């Protein structure tokens, strides 16, 4: 069962820092320092019982009209593709926890956590500490060379968590000084997951191409990126962001990628899903002649390709082959970070990546804020090599710390709910074999598999009409037909059971229509 905790800014950030903040605020405003000291020590209930109880009550009303519709025809100024995809009826008028009220006045369940942004839901009470920080005058805007105390504190906390250490473990100092492959020891603060991945790709390419006069150990070789292939052997099984190079990794910009390959700039090679032998063969093939593997980029749960899970055995074998061939590994945890006890899924697999991209979930939807955790062995970029002006925002870093504090207290309980939901979904699929083919994914990131694309699309459309936000991936060729979910971590077992009951009603209807 999820339990609340109470924390103040002083608890999270330390008395010494808050004393300096309060003195600065008093000097700036001319008001008594005691007024600000009281705010610094004001404890906040992160998940009070009334908030939790309201979640249970709202779950019973999903799909109902709770307020009059907002009748407005404002179209904005979108591009054509955004206009075609827009569903204003579901656009938010307000949100609370795992729910939002759409412009149509109906109550929606955020079945994908608003595309992975809100692990703790809308309006999580713990984030009220951000308002306290604002009241103390802690500014959000800083820059690369004026990274504030909160951001510096967060960097250390992330490195500690990524290495399985408590924040106050003396071993952290040794880790921070390390320059060894597979030991995450430094952080680049960015704004989006795409930029976090881009920074890793830059560090990989810096071993082949000069960026600022530093030596390139593989100058003259052709860099080859290994990525997860789709079931047809193409590169569409992966997703690593929206920058141009990252998009070529998944098969977009094919003419650009082909010309880059023909010119010997870089090459993208897909490796089969969960085939360790094929991975070792790829390492052998692409480390001969003019070629050199520049990096292996992977997610653990392919939430953009059927929710397929890469196995521990496969990834451990792939990592061993990469280490033996001096091939750095990027573990892209933009989607999975913050959804597991211990914060990072790669730790449960016993992996030692050279780069880890993190974001989306950690700042809880309060700010766009991603991070790249990197091995000091690949620390090759200048300050401006991965520059993002707003990447060092202090309040965004505070949102990370709030999320991490709550998950540290509730990780095992939240994982238990995830296991309960996944098992329930598997049992549900087994009861409806005429349309369902099983489940993919893991925990809160569970995907319901279907026999064909038509049934997957029909199921998701039906659930969307019932105000449950889930989706089917119908835009990728060869993609397994699944209904993707990513439940907020504050979902209780009772809420998950209610969601599964709604799923069952629609599966029964689909079976009836199919004559099963």
URBEL-V987606 format. One line per field, one symbol per residue. ss: DSSP state (@ for helix, = for strand, . for the rest). phi: phi as a letter, one per 30 degrees, with the letter a starting at -180 (. if undefined). burial: + if it has 24 or more other C-alpha atoms within 12 Angstrom, else -. A space follows every 10 residues. Layout:
# URBEL-V987606
ss = ???
phi = ???
burial = ???
This chain:
# URBEL-V987606
ss = .....==.@@ @@@.@@@@@@ @@@@@@@@@. ..@@@@@@@@ ...==...@@ @@@@@@@@@. ....=..... .........@ @@@@@..@@@ .======.== ==...====. ..@@@@.... .=..@@@@@@ @@@@@..... ...@@@..@@ @@@@@@@@@@ @@........ @@@@@@@... ...======= ..@@@@@@@@ @@@@@..... .......... .=======.. .......... ...@@@@@@. ...@@@@@@@ @@...===== =....@@@@@ @@@@@..... ========.. ==.....==. .@@@@@@@@@ @@@@....== ==........ ....@@@@.. ....====.. .........= =====@@@.. .......... ...@@@@@@@ @@@@@@@@@@ @@@@@@@@@@ @@@@@@@@@@ @....===== ==..====== ..@@@@@@@@ @@@@@..=.. ==........ .===...... ..@@@@@@@@ @@@@@@@@@@ @@@...
phi = .dcdbbbcdd ddcjdddddd ddddddddci cddddddddd cddcddbdee dddddddded cejddcbddc dbcecibddd ddddcdbdec ddcabaidbb cdddiccccd dbhhhidbdc idieeddddd ddddddiddd dbbecbeddd ddddeddddd ddcicdecde ddddddddbc eicdbbbccb cbdedddedd dddddddcbd cajddcdbej dcdbccbddd dcjddddcab jcdddddddc jdhddddddd dddidabcbd cddhcddddd dddddcbbid caddlccacc cddcaiidcd dddddddddd ddddchcdcc cdcedcdicb ejibddddci cbdcbbcblh dediidbdac bccbdddcdc cdecdbdbec dcedddddee ddeddddddb eddddddddd dddddddddd dbddbcckbb iahdcccddb dadedddddd dddddcicdb acdcccdide dbcdbadedd dddddddddd ddededdddd ddddid
burial = -+-+++++++ -++----++- +++-+----- -----++-++ ++-++++--- ++--++-++- ++++------ ---------- -------+++ ++++++++++ ++++++++++ ++++++++++ ++++++++++ ++++++++++ -+-+--++++ ++++++++++ +++++-+--- -+--++---+ ++++++++++ ++++++++++ +++++++++- -------+-- ++++++++++ +--+++++++ +---++++++ ++----+--- ----++++++ ++++++-+++ -++--++--- ++++++++++ ++++++++++ +--+++++++ +++-++++++ ++++++++++ +++++++-+- ++++++++++ ++++++++++ ++++++++++ +---++-+-+ ++++++++++ ++++++++++ +-++++++++ ++++++-++- -+++++++++ ++++++++++ +++-++++++ -+++++++++ ++++-+--++ ++++++++++ ++++++++++ -+++-+++-+ +-----
